[in-house]
Every structure is written in structure tokens, then in C-alpha cells.
Amino acid sequence: MASEERDGRVLLSVLTVLALVAGAAWWRSAAPEPGAATAAPAPFPSAEPISRTWRVDPSTGDAWPSRPGRDPTARALRAPATAPDRSVVIRVEDDGTARVLQVSHVVWRETSALTPDEPPVVRQVNPSRGDDYRLTVSCSGDGSIAVQLSGAGTGDAQRLLRCGGRLELPLLGGTGVPVLVRFTGVRGRAELNARLEALY
């Protein structure tokens, strides 16, 4: 009886190993080839599209949003896996090579309560020629704020942000001229949270 029981266990062990080997072979054959392109899920439509990738012209310092459906080179560039909720700033060099700019350090942070009847909050940065920055602005509350940039190279730029949203602006290719950032309460009460990061 003991030898029949041992033979049954051996047979069961052999069948288990064969089943595992066959499953592993099927699993490997069904896996996609390394490097093969897979379709990315379509983004959810939103009332206010947010561009997460920016193309940079190193000769002028101009930056423009790159939308994957319109710019074929943007699909090959991926955001760093460490911060998927942040925008990615990409510098394209004269020779056509591209690299993702990383955060060097936080230059300043601003947290203030803004209302339409109070004076604006003004911050400044004195970039050297060629310095790159990213301004991130968000607010909480029932209001909205205006963000105005002066001296950023291409003239004054102004954006309106409703609380609950986030705004990320690249300030690229510093010219050596001071850049002023003005935060103004437009409607309701807004708790401002802004950060200027140096990029390298």
C-alpha cells in the first residue's frame, strides 16, 4: 500500500510540473514582443485640456504644448515614472536630440489668501541667460486668480485659473532680465499655492 501511495504522489508531482511548464510556455508565447507598440488608452475629454509635454526651441527659448495626436515625436517621449501627475518639459537641442529637464531645486514658494479687493502678490526671479524654470500654480476655495508674467521673453502673458485646477507654465531660456510674477484675486476667496522650480 505504501508503494502505491508513493507512486501516486510521484505521478501527481510529475503532472504538476508538466502543467506548470505548459502554462509558462503559453504565457511567454502570449506575451507581447519587447519594444512592440501597444495602443494607449484614449484620454478622457475635459472642458479644459491640459498639455503635459512641452517642446522647446533652444535657439529662441520658445516653448509650446505638444499634443500626442498632432506631434508624432511626442509619442516617443515618456514622462518620468516618479511623478506622473507633473508636466514634462523637454528641451530639443540643435542637433534634434531631446532630453527631459529635471527639477534642480525650488526657487520660491508662495502661499497667500487672495480676494479681488486686496492688492496682488508679486514675486520675482532674476534668471541668468539660458536658465529654465517651471511655475506651478494652484488654489483652493470658491474663487479664481489671474497669473501674470512680465519679462518672460515673449512679452507679458496672463492666465486665469479657477480654484480646484492647476496651472504649469515653463519659463525657458532666460534672457538675464528679471521676471515678475503677479497673482491677483479675480473672484471669491482663493488660497494661493505657487512654486517656482529651477530646471536643468
C-alpha positions as CSV (number, residue, x, y, z in Angstrom):
1,M,0.0,0.0,0.0
2,A,2.8,2.4,0.8
3,S,4.5,1.9,-2.6
4,E,1.2,2.6,-4.4
5,E,0.8,5.7,-2.4
6,R,4.3,6.8,-3.2
7,D,3.8,6.1,-6.9
8,G,0.6,8.2,-6.8
9,R,2.5,11.1,-5.2
10,V,5.3,10.9,-7.8
11,L,2.8,10.8,-10.7
12,L,0.9,13.8,-9.2
13,S,4.2,15.7,-8.8
14,V,5.2,15.0,-12.4
15,L,1.8,16.1,-13.7
16,T,2.0,19.3,-11.7
17,V,5.4,20.1,-13.1
18,L,4.2,19.4,-16.6
19,A,1.2,21.7,-16.1
20,L,3.4,24.5,-14.8
21,V,5.9,24.1,-17.7
22,A,3.0,24.1,-20.3
23,G,1.4,27.2,-18.6
24,A,4.7,29.1,-18.6
25,A,5.2,28.3,-22.3
26,W,1.7,29.5,-23.1
27,W,2.2,32.6,-21.0
28,R,5.5,33.5,-22.8
29,S,4.1,32.9,-26.2
30,A,1.0,35.1,-25.5
31,A,3.1,38.0,-24.1
32,P,3.7,41.0,-26.5
33,E,7.1,41.3,-28.1
34,P,9.5,43.6,-26.2
35,G,9.6,47.0,-27.8
36,A,6.3,46.5,-29.7
37,A,4.0,49.4,-29.8
38,T,0.8,49.0,-27.9
39,A,-2.2,51.3,-28.2
40,A,-2.5,53.8,-25.4
41,P,-6.0,54.3,-24.0
42,A,-7.7,57.4,-25.2
43,P,-7.7,60.3,-22.7
44,F,-11.0,61.4,-21.2
45,P,-12.3,64.5,-22.8
46,S,-12.2,67.5,-20.5
47,A,-13.5,71.0,-20.6
48,E,-10.0,72.4,-20.3
49,P,-7.3,70.3,-21.9
50,I,-4.0,70.1,-20.1
51,S,-0.8,69.6,-22.0
52,R,1.7,67.6,-20.1
53,T,4.5,67.8,-22.7
54,W,6.2,71.0,-23.9
55,R,8.6,71.3,-26.9
56,V,11.4,73.8,-26.5
57,D,13.3,75.6,-29.3
58,P,16.9,76.1,-27.8
59,S,17.7,78.9,-30.2
60,T,14.8,81.1,-29.1
61,G,13.8,79.6,-25.8
62,D,10.2,79.4,-27.0
63,A,8.0,76.6,-25.7
64,W,4.8,75.2,-27.0
65,P,2.5,72.5,-25.8
66,S,2.9,69.2,-27.7
67,R,-0.2,67.1,-28.2
68,P,0.4,63.4,-28.9
69,G,-2.3,63.3,-31.6
70,R,-0.7,66.2,-33.5
71,D,3.1,65.8,-33.0
72,P,4.4,62.4,-33.8
73,T,7.7,62.9,-31.8
74,A,5.8,63.5,-28.6
75,R,4.6,59.9,-28.5
76,A,8.1,58.6,-28.2
77,L,8.8,60.8,-25.2
78,R,7.6,59.5,-21.9
79,A,7.2,61.2,-18.5
80,P,9.4,60.1,-15.7
81,A,7.7,57.3,-13.8
82,T,8.4,59.1,-10.4
83,A,5.9,61.9,-10.9
84,P,3.1,61.0,-13.4
85,D,0.9,64.0,-12.3
86,R,3.5,66.6,-13.3
87,S,4.1,68.2,-16.6
88,V,7.2,67.2,-18.5
89,V,9.5,69.9,-20.1
90,I,11.5,68.6,-23.0
91,R,14.5,70.5,-24.5
92,V,15.1,69.8,-28.1
93,E,18.8,70.6,-29.0
94,D,20.0,72.0,-32.3
95,D,21.0,68.5,-33.5
96,G,17.4,67.2,-32.9
97,T,18.2,65.2,-29.7
98,A,15.6,65.6,-26.9
99,R,16.0,65.4,-23.2
100,V,13.6,65.7,-20.3
101,L,14.5,68.6,-18.0
102,Q,14.7,67.7,-14.3
103,V,14.0,69.8,-11.2
104,S,17.1,71.2,-9.7
105,H,15.6,73.0,-6.7
106,V,12.6,75.1,-5.6
107,V,13.5,78.8,-6.0
108,W,10.5,80.1,-4.0
109,R,7.1,79.1,-2.7
110,E,4.1,81.4,-2.2
111,T,1.0,80.7,-0.1
112,S,-1.4,83.6,0.3
113,A,-5.1,84.4,0.7
114,L,-6.3,86.4,-2.4
115,T,-9.5,88.3,-2.8
116,P,-10.5,90.8,-5.5
117,D,-10.4,93.8,-3.1
118,E,-6.8,93.1,-1.9
119,P,-3.6,94.1,-3.7
120,P,-1.8,91.5,-5.8
121,V,1.0,89.4,-4.6
122,V,4.2,89.9,-6.7
123,R,7.2,87.6,-6.8
124,Q,10.4,87.9,-8.8
125,V,13.2,85.8,-10.2
126,N,16.4,87.0,-11.7
127,P,17.4,84.4,-14.3
128,S,20.8,84.2,-15.9
129,R,20.9,83.8,-19.7
130,G,19.6,80.4,-20.6
131,D,18.1,79.5,-17.2
132,D,14.9,77.3,-17.3
133,Y,12.1,77.3,-14.7
134,R,8.6,75.8,-14.2
135,L,5.9,77.8,-12.4
136,T,3.2,75.7,-10.8
137,V,0.1,77.4,-9.5
138,S,-2.9,76.0,-7.8
139,C,-5.6,77.4,-5.4
140,S,-8.4,76.2,-3.2
141,G,-11.6,78.0,-2.3
142,D,-14.5,79.3,-4.3
143,G,-12.6,81.9,-6.3
144,S,-10.3,82.3,-9.2
145,I,-7.0,84.1,-9.7
146,A,-5.1,85.8,-12.5
147,V,-1.4,84.9,-13.0
148,Q,0.6,87.5,-15.0
149,L,4.2,87.1,-16.1
150,S,6.3,90.1,-17.1
151,G,9.7,89.9,-18.7
152,A,9.5,86.2,-19.7
153,G,10.9,86.8,-23.1
154,T,7.9,86.8,-25.4
155,G,6.0,89.7,-23.7
156,D,3.5,89.7,-21.0
157,A,1.5,86.5,-20.5
158,Q,-1.7,86.3,-18.4
159,R,-3.7,83.2,-17.4
160,L,-6.8,82.8,-15.4
161,L,-7.1,79.8,-13.0
162,R,-10.3,78.7,-11.3
163,C,-9.7,77.2,-7.8
164,G,-9.5,73.4,-7.9
165,G,-7.4,73.4,-11.0
166,R,-3.7,73.6,-11.6
167,L,-1.6,75.7,-14.0
168,E,2.0,74.8,-15.0
169,L,4.0,77.3,-17.1
170,P,7.5,76.8,-18.4
171,L,9.8,79.8,-18.3
172,L,12.5,78.8,-20.6
173,G,15.7,80.3,-22.0
174,G,16.2,83.2,-19.5
175,T,17.4,86.4,-21.1
176,G,19.0,87.9,-18.0
177,V,16.0,90.2,-17.5
178,P,14.1,89.9,-14.2
179,V,10.8,88.1,-14.4
180,L,7.9,89.3,-12.3
181,V,5.0,87.0,-11.4
182,R,1.8,88.7,-10.2
183,F,-1.0,86.8,-8.5
184,T,-4.4,88.7,-8.3
185,G,-7.7,87.6,-6.8
186,V,-10.4,87.9,-9.5
187,R,-13.5,86.4,-7.9
188,G,-14.3,85.0,-4.5
189,R,-11.7,83.9,-2.0
190,A,-8.7,81.9,-3.1
191,E,-5.9,80.2,-1.1
192,L,-2.9,80.5,-3.4
193,N,-0.2,77.8,-3.6
194,A,2.5,78.6,-6.1
195,R,6.0,77.2,-6.6
196,L,8.9,78.2,-8.9
197,E,11.3,75.4,-9.7
198,A,14.7,75.6,-11.4
199,L,15.2,73.0,-14.2
200,Y,18.4,71.6,-15.5
